[in-house]
Amino acid sequence: MGVRLVVVDDHRLLAEALASALKLRGHRVLAAAAPSAAAAELVLSRSPEVCLVGTSAPAEPGVFDPVARIRRERPGVAVIVLGPVPNPRGIAAAFAAGACGYVRHDERIEGVERAMIKARAGEVAVAPQLLQQAFAELLNPASEPDDEGARLLQMLTPREVEVLVRVAEGEDTRLIAAGMGIAPSTARTHVQRVLMKLGVGSRLEAAALAARTGLLDRASGEGRI
C-alpha cells in the first residue's frame, strides 16, 4: 500500500523530481513544493502520513522550525529529513526538532522509500552507518583550519601593516618612504622585516600572500590600517 506524503525542498525542481519518482512507485504525493519552510503549512492543510523535508543547510538556525511545528500540531505525521552528509550537527538538530528519519541527499530512491515505510510504522528511519559517522564526528570533531590571515596579522606591527599595504599597491621604496614620511633606508628596513616575518622572498610574493589570505581585509576590519 502506497504512502500518502508531501515533499518539500529548498529547490522546487528537486521536490518535483522526487515526487515524480515516488508516484511511479505507487505512492500518493499530495503536494510537492518549495521552500522547505512551507512544510508545516502543507502538512496542516493536506494531512499526509509522511512529510519529506529536503534541506541543503541542516545546521542553520531555525531550519527545522517547521518540523517542530508539525511535531507539535500533527504528531501523527512522520517527518523525514533529506540532507547532506557528513553533517552530525544537522542530524542532531533534525531529531531534536521531532524528525523520525534522516536520509542522505544522494541516497537511491529505494532507500528513501524504505525510510518512508519505516517512519509510517513508527520506527526510526536512519541508516546505522549514518549515526556512526555522526557520533564519531561529534566525539572527535575535526579541528578548524587556522585563519592564516589573522595569524600573519598578529606578527606585524601597525607600521609594518602600512608598509605591506603600500607594497601590495605597487609602491617602491622611494614612494613608501615619501608616503610615510620616513627615510628610504628606514622604509627598506621595514620592507625587509615584513618579508622576513611573512616568510617570503620578494615584494610580489608578499602582495600575493596578503591577497590570498585576506590579511589586508582583516587588518582594515580591525582598524589596523
C-alpha positions as CSV (number, residue, x, y, z in Angstrom):
1,M,0.0,0.0,0.0
2,G,1.4,3.4,-1.0
3,V,2.3,6.1,1.4
4,R,0.4,9.4,1.4
5,L,3.0,12.1,1.6
6,V,4.1,15.7,0.8
7,V,7.5,16.6,-0.5
8,V,9.2,19.9,0.2
9,D,12.7,21.1,-0.6
10,D,14.5,24.4,-0.8
11,H,14.7,23.7,-4.6
12,R,11.4,23.1,-6.3
13,L,12.9,21.1,-9.1
14,L,14.3,18.6,-6.6
15,A,11.0,18.4,-4.8
16,E,9.1,17.7,-8.0
17,A,11.6,15.2,-9.3
18,L,11.5,13.2,-6.1
19,A,7.7,13.4,-6.1
20,S,7.5,12.1,-9.6
21,A,9.8,9.2,-8.8
22,L,7.7,8.2,-5.8
23,K,4.5,8.5,-7.7
24,L,5.9,6.0,-10.2
25,R,6.5,3.6,-7.3
26,G,2.8,3.7,-6.3
27,H,2.9,6.4,-3.6
28,R,0.3,9.1,-3.3
29,V,2.0,12.6,-3.4
30,L,-0.4,15.1,-2.0
31,A,1.9,18.1,-2.8
32,A,5.4,18.9,-3.9
33,A,6.6,22.4,-3.1
34,A,9.4,24.8,-2.2
35,P,10.9,26.1,0.0
36,S,11.2,23.7,2.9
37,A,9.8,26.4,5.3
38,A,6.4,25.6,3.7
39,A,6.4,22.1,5.1
40,A,4.2,22.8,8.2
41,E,1.5,24.7,6.2
42,L,1.3,21.8,3.7
43,V,1.1,19.2,6.4
44,L,-1.6,21.1,8.2
45,S,-3.7,21.5,5.1
46,R,-3.1,18.1,3.4
47,S,-2.8,15.7,6.3
48,P,-0.2,13.2,4.9
49,E,1.2,10.2,6.6
50,V,4.8,11.2,5.8
51,C,6.5,14.5,5.1
52,L,9.8,14.6,3.3
53,V,11.8,17.7,4.0
54,G,14.9,18.4,1.9
55,T,17.4,21.0,3.0
56,S,21.0,21.8,2.0
57,A,21.7,23.6,5.3
58,P,20.6,21.4,8.2
59,A,22.8,23.1,10.7
60,E,21.4,26.6,10.1
61,P,19.4,28.1,13.0
62,G,15.7,27.8,12.5
63,V,15.8,25.5,9.5
64,F,13.8,22.8,11.4
65,D,11.2,25.1,13.0
66,P,8.6,23.7,10.6
67,V,9.5,20.2,11.7
68,A,9.0,21.2,15.3
69,R,5.6,22.7,14.4
70,I,4.5,19.6,12.7
71,R,5.5,17.5,15.6
72,R,3.6,19.8,17.9
73,E,0.4,20.2,15.9
74,R,0.3,16.9,13.9
75,P,2.3,14.4,16.0
76,G,0.9,11.5,13.9
77,V,2.8,12.7,10.8
78,A,6.2,11.2,10.3
79,V,8.8,13.7,9.2
80,I,11.9,12.5,7.3
81,V,14.7,15.0,6.6
82,L,16.8,14.6,3.4
83,G,20.1,16.4,4.0
84,P,23.9,16.4,3.3
85,V,26.3,14.1,4.9
86,P,28.5,14.2,6.9
87,N,26.7,16.8,8.9
88,P,26.4,15.5,12.5
89,R,25.0,18.8,13.9
90,G,22.3,18.8,11.2
91,I,21.3,15.2,12.0
92,A,21.2,16.0,15.7
93,A,19.1,19.2,15.1
94,A,16.7,17.3,12.9
95,F,15.9,14.7,15.5
96,A,15.8,17.3,18.3
97,A,13.1,19.1,16.3
98,G,11.0,15.9,16.1
99,A,12.0,14.2,12.8
100,C,11.9,10.5,12.9
101,G,14.2,9.9,10.0
102,Y,17.2,11.3,8.2
103,V,18.2,10.2,4.7
104,R,21.3,11.5,2.8
105,H,20.6,13.5,-0.3
106,D,22.5,11.1,-2.5
107,E,20.5,8.0,-1.3
108,R,18.8,5.9,-4.0
109,I,15.1,6.1,-4.4
110,E,14.8,2.6,-2.8
111,G,16.4,4.0,0.3
112,V,14.0,6.9,0.6
113,E,11.1,4.5,0.1
114,R,12.3,2.2,2.8
115,A,12.7,5.1,5.2
116,M,9.1,6.3,4.4
117,I,7.7,2.9,5.2
118,K,9.6,2.5,8.4
119,A,8.7,6.1,9.5
120,R,5.0,5.4,8.8
121,A,5.2,2.3,11.0
122,G,6.5,4.4,13.9
123,E,10.2,3.3,13.5
124,V,13.3,5.5,13.4
125,A,14.4,5.7,9.9
126,V,18.1,6.3,9.8
127,A,21.0,4.2,8.5
128,P,23.2,2.8,11.3
129,Q,26.3,3.9,9.5
130,L,24.9,7.4,9.3
131,L,24.6,7.5,13.0
132,Q,28.1,6.1,13.4
133,Q,29.5,8.8,11.3
134,A,27.6,11.5,13.2
135,F,28.6,10.2,16.6
136,A,32.2,9.8,15.5
137,E,32.3,13.4,14.3
138,L,30.6,14.8,17.4
139,L,33.0,12.9,19.7
140,N,36.1,13.7,17.6
141,P,35.4,16.9,15.8
142,A,37.7,17.9,13.0
143,S,39.9,20.8,14.0
144,E,39.0,24.1,12.4
145,P,41.6,25.3,9.9
146,D,43.9,28.1,11.1
147,D,42.9,31.5,10.0
148,E,46.2,32.3,8.2
149,G,45.4,35.9,7.6
150,A,44.7,36.5,11.4
151,R,47.9,34.6,12.3
152,L,50.1,36.6,10.0
153,L,48.5,39.9,11.0
154,Q,49.5,39.3,14.6
155,M,53.1,39.1,13.6
156,L,53.2,42.6,12.1
157,T,53.3,45.9,13.8
158,P,50.9,48.7,12.7
159,R,53.8,50.3,10.8
160,E,54.6,47.1,9.1
161,V,51.0,46.6,8.1
162,E,51.0,50.0,6.5
163,V,54.2,49.1,4.6
164,L,52.6,45.8,3.4
165,V,49.6,47.8,2.1
166,R,51.9,50.1,0.2
167,V,53.8,47.1,-1.2
168,A,50.6,45.5,-2.3
169,E,49.6,48.7,-4.1
170,G,52.9,48.5,-6.0
171,E,54.8,51.3,-4.3
172,D,58.6,51.2,-4.5
173,T,60.9,52.1,-1.6
174,R,61.0,55.8,-2.6
175,L,57.2,56.1,-2.6
176,I,56.8,54.2,0.6
177,A,59.3,56.5,2.3
178,A,57.7,59.6,0.9
179,G,54.2,58.5,1.8
180,M,55.1,57.6,5.4
181,G,57.5,60.5,6.0
182,I,60.5,58.3,6.7
183,A,64.0,57.9,5.2
184,P,64.3,55.5,2.3
185,S,66.8,53.4,4.3
186,T,64.1,53.1,7.1
187,A,61.5,52.1,4.5
188,R,63.8,49.5,3.1
189,T,64.3,48.1,6.6
190,H,60.6,47.9,7.2
191,V,60.1,46.1,3.9
192,Q,62.8,43.5,4.7
193,R,61.2,42.9,8.1
194,V,57.8,42.4,6.5
195,L,59.2,39.9,4.0
196,M,61.1,38.0,6.8
197,K,58.0,37.8,9.1
198,L,55.8,36.6,6.2
199,G,58.4,34.1,5.1
200,V,58.5,35.3,1.5
201,G,61.4,36.3,-0.7
202,S,60.0,39.2,-2.7
203,R,57.5,42.0,-2.6
204,L,55.5,40.3,-5.2
205,E,55.2,37.2,-3.0
206,A,54.2,39.3,-0.1
207,A,51.5,41.0,-2.0
208,A,50.2,37.7,-3.3
209,L,50.2,36.2,0.2
210,A,48.3,39.2,1.6
211,A,45.7,38.9,-1.1
212,R,45.3,35.1,-0.8
213,T,44.9,35.1,3.0
214,G,42.7,38.2,3.2
215,L,45.3,39.7,5.5
216,L,44.6,43.3,4.4
217,D,40.9,43.0,4.6
218,R,41.2,41.7,8.1
219,A,43.6,44.5,9.1
220,S,41.1,47.0,7.8
221,G,38.2,45.4,9.7
222,E,40.3,45.5,12.9
223,G,41.3,49.2,12.4
224,R,44.9,48.3,11.8
225,I,45.0,50.3,8.6
